[in-house]
Amino acid sequence: VDYKYNDELAKCFMTNNLIGGFFNRLERARKYAFGCLLTLGEDDNNQIWGYFIVRGKEIPEEVMDAADFESYLWTAADHTDEKTKAEIEDCFAWEGPTLPRPCHDGKVFK
């Protein structure tokens, strides 16, 4: 999952609040999704990046119903690829060499 408007993000705490608001609107999807979104970078130069694991092969309607769903770019990941596995592990650990930038903060949707 990548946020489409990273160039509009300012302070890291505001970016993390944006993630929290998105997670609040995903309440109906608790049975169908698990994910981690990270705030990467520093103030005035940060991005939202992460991974979601969903039940089934398609994005559930409960996730697509969230008001902010269209603000994120959702791409299916190949879970058999070693590079992707390493990225997912680092994302869920909030640290590691495969993160695009240093992790400032994050939130886990469960």
Protein Blocks (a to p, Z undefined) as FASTA:
>chain_A
ZZfklmmpccfklmmmmmmmmmmmmmmmmmmgccddddedjehiacdddddddedjbdcf
klmmpmklmmpccddddfkbmklmmmmmmmmnopajkbfbdcfbdcddZZ
